[in-house]
Amino acid sequence: MSRFYPKIIRNRKRRIERRLARKQYEDQSKPILGASNIHYEMAEKSQGISYGGIGAIHQMVGRLGLADEVNRGVSLLKVHVPYWESDHVLNMAYNVLLGGMRLEDIELRRNDEAFLGALDAERIPDPTTAGDFTRRFEPEDVEALMECFNRTRERVWKKRGRKLLKDALIRHRRDDSRDLGGVQRGDGHQLQGDLGLPSVDLKFGQHQGGVVRGQSSWQRSQSSRGGRVD
């Protein structure tokens, strides 16, 4: 990173602080949102990207060895022309990470030259190819993929040390669990919008063998009452 970047960020932050500082205004003769005399230019070489953090995420994936782990643990393709299993998995994961709600949203990134450049990729699977890949999965393949994530997660915890092996609480908000297409109930009625799924609290801790597992707040309440949790 250039040594000038922190200075640029500090100067921008100071300018915003001056703009937003508390002040006593007089009665304004015109709206605050004025008509800006803005000009647009298109650079021939420079490119902008609205999700610049994807490059750092992709580097982290490489350092953790997640892609190699997926390619070793999941075997769904006889030949790789040109995509590997990890290409498909990461393509769909990045789609969700960048706000995609369905496989069709992959097409937006697929036609973004700056995005492809950030991943150092000539191309990524299109939505139809991604859908075909998901249909190759059998239950045992899903479990194999989950174990790839688990093994990678354990390596992360080992690298960061024992201080991260304390209990941690992650709250998943209810309003993040919504159905956009509607769900058909057994009685013929269709449920639209928010399905009313409850909030889920996941509590993580250290267990035997150093394996980290999660348990929801509902599961913990059932365990405390003597109920069975599967």
C-alpha positions in Angstrom: 0.0 0.0 0.0 1.3 3.4 -0.9 2.4 5.6 2.0 0.2 8.4 0.7 -3.0 6.4 1.1 -3.4 6.9 4.9 -2.9 10.7 4.4 -5.5 10.8 1.7 -8.0 9.0 3.9 -7.3 11.3 6.9 -7.8 14.4 4.8 -11.1 13.0 3.4 -12.3 12.2 6.9 -11.4 15.7 8.1 -13.4 17.3 5.3 -16.4 15.2 6.1 -16.2 16.1 9.8 -16.1 19.8 8.9 -19.2 19.4 6.6 -21.1 17.5 9.3 -20.1 19.6 12.3 -23.0 20.9 14.4 -23.9 24.5 13.4 -26.8 26.9 13.8 -28.3 27.6 10.4 -30.3 30.6 9.4 -33.5 30.2 7.3 -32.3 28.8 3.9 -33.5 30.3 0.7 -33.0 27.1 -1.3 -32.8 23.4 -0.7 -29.6 21.8 0.5 -29.6 19.3 -2.3 -28.7 21.7 -5.1 -28.2 21.1 -8.9 -24.6 20.1 -9.3 -22.6 21.0 -12.4 -21.0 17.5 -12.5 -19.1 16.2 -15.5 -18.4 12.5 -16.3 -15.3 11.2 -18.0 -14.4 7.6 -18.9 -10.8 6.6 -18.5 -9.2 4.4 -21.1 -7.1 2.4 -18.6 -8.3 3.1 -15.1 -11.3 1.1 -13.8 -13.4 1.4 -10.7 -15.1 -1.3 -8.7 -17.9 -1.0 -6.2 -16.8 -4.1 -4.2 -13.1 -3.5 -3.9 -12.8 -5.7 -0.9 -13.3 -8.8 -3.1 -9.6 -8.8 -3.9 -8.6 -9.1 -0.3 -11.2 -11.8 0.3 -9.9 -13.8 -2.6 -6.3 -13.4 -1.3 -7.4 -14.7 2.1 -9.1 -17.7 0.4 -5.8 -18.5 -1.3 -3.7 -18.2 1.9 -6.1 -20.4 3.8 -5.9 -23.1 1.1 -9.7 -23.2 0.8 -9.7 -23.6 -3.0 -7.2 -26.5 -2.9 -9.2 -28.1 0.0 -12.4 -28.0 -2.1 -10.7 -29.4 -5.2 -9.3 -32.3 -3.1 -12.4 -33.1 -1.1 -15.1 -32.6 -3.7 -15.0 -34.5 -7.0 -17.9 -33.8 -9.3 -16.2 -33.0 -12.6 -14.4 -35.6 -14.7 -12.6 -33.0 -16.7 -12.0 -29.3 -16.0 -12.9 -27.4 -19.2 -12.2 -24.8 -17.9 -13.6 -24.7 -14.4 -12.7 -26.6 -11.3 -14.9 -27.4 -8.4 -13.5 -24.5 -6.4 -14.3 -22.1 -9.2 -18.0 -23.0 -9.0 -18.1 -22.9 -5.2 -16.3 -19.6 -4.9 -18.3 -18.1 -7.8 -21.5 -18.7 -5.9 -20.1 -17.7 -2.6 -18.8 -14.4 -3.9 -22.2 -13.8 -5.6 -23.9 -13.9 -2.2 -21.1 -12.0 -0.5 -21.5 -9.1 -3.0 -25.3 -8.9 -2.5 -26.5 -11.4 -5.1 -29.9 -12.9 -4.2 -30.1 -15.6 -6.9 -27.9 -17.3 -9.4 -28.9 -14.9 -12.2 -27.1 -12.1 -10.4 -23.8 -13.8 -11.3 -24.3 -12.4 -14.8 -23.7 -8.9 -13.4 -20.2 -9.8 -12.2 -19.5 -12.0 -15.2 -19.7 -8.9 -17.4 -17.7 -6.7 -15.1 -14.1 -6.4 -16.4 -12.9 -4.8 -13.2 -14.3 -7.6 -11.1 -12.7 -10.3 -13.3 -9.4 -8.4 -13.1 -9.6 -8.4 -9.3 -9.9 -12.2 -9.3 -7.3 -12.5 -12.0 -9.8 -14.6 -13.9 -10.4 -14.7 -17.7 -14.1 -15.6 -17.0 -16.4 -17.1 -14.4 -19.2 -19.6 -14.8 -22.5 -18.2 -16.0 -25.7 -18.7 -14.1 -26.8 -21.7 -16.2 -23.5 -23.5 -15.7 -23.6 -22.7 -12.0 -27.1 -24.2 -11.7 -25.9 -27.3 -13.6 -23.1 -27.7 -11.1 -25.4 -27.6 -8.1 -27.5 -30.4 -9.6 -24.5 -32.7 -9.5 -24.5 -32.8 -5.7 -25.6 -35.9 -3.8 -26.0 -35.8 0.0 -22.5 -37.3 0.5 -21.1 -34.5 -1.8 -22.7 -31.8 0.4 -21.2 -33.4 3.5 -17.8 -33.6 1.8 -18.0 -29.8 0.9 -19.0 -29.0 4.5 -16.0 -30.9 5.8 -13.7 -28.9 3.5 -15.0 -25.8 5.2 -14.6 -27.4 8.6 -11.0 -28.3 8.0 -10.2 -24.9 6.7 -11.9 -23.3 9.7 -9.9 -25.4 12.1 -6.7 -24.2 10.5 -7.8 -20.6 10.9 -8.4 -21.2 14.7 -5.0 -22.8 15.1 -3.2 -20.0 13.4 -4.9 -17.3 15.5 -4.1 -19.0 18.8 -6.0 -20.1 21.9 -7.4 -16.6 22.6 -10.0 -17.2 20.0 -11.2 -20.4 21.5 -13.4 -18.7 24.1 -17.2 -18.6 23.7 -18.5 -16.2 21.0 -22.1 -15.2 20.4 -23.3 -14.5 16.8 -26.8 -13.1 16.4 -28.6 -13.7 13.1 -31.4 -11.2 12.8 -34.9 -12.3 11.9 -35.4 -9.7 9.2 -32.4 -11.2 7.2 -34.4 -14.4 6.6 -36.9 -13.6 3.9 -38.4 -15.4 1.0 -38.5 -13.3 -2.2 -40.4 -15.7 -4.4 -43.1 -17.1 -2.1 -43.5 -20.5 -0.6 -46.4 -22.8 -1.3 -48.0 -24.3 1.8 -49.6 -27.7 1.9 -53.1 -26.2 2.1 -52.7 -24.4 -1.2 -52.0 -20.9 0.4 -48.9 -19.1 -0.7 -46.7 -17.3 1.8 -45.1 -14.1 0.6 -42.3 -11.9 2.0 -40.9 -12.4 5.5 -41.6 -16.0 6.7 -41.3 -14.9 10.3 -38.3 -17.0 11.0 -37.0 -16.4 14.6 -33.7 -14.9 15.4 -31.0 -17.4 15.8 -28.1 -17.0 18.3 -25.1 -19.2 17.7 -22.8 -19.9 20.6 -19.4 -21.3 19.7 -16.8 -22.8 22.0 -14.0 -25.3 22.3 -14.9 -29.0 22.5 -13.0 -32.2 22.7 -10.4 -32.6 20.0 -10.2 -28.9 19.2 -13.3 -29.1 16.9 -15.5 -26.1 17.0 -19.2 -26.6 16.8 -22.2 -24.3 16.9 -25.5 -24.5 18.8 -28.5 -22.3 18.4 -30.3 -20.5 21.2 -33.3 -22.8 20.6 -31.1 -25.9 20.9 -29.6 -24.6 24.2 -33.0 -24.0 25.6 -34.2 -27.5 24.7 -31.0 -29.0 26.3 -31.6 -27.0 29.5 -35.2 -28.4 29.7 -34.0 -31.9 29.2 -35.4 -32.1 25.6 -33.7 -33.9 22.8 -31.7 -32.0 20.3 -30.8 -33.6 16.9 
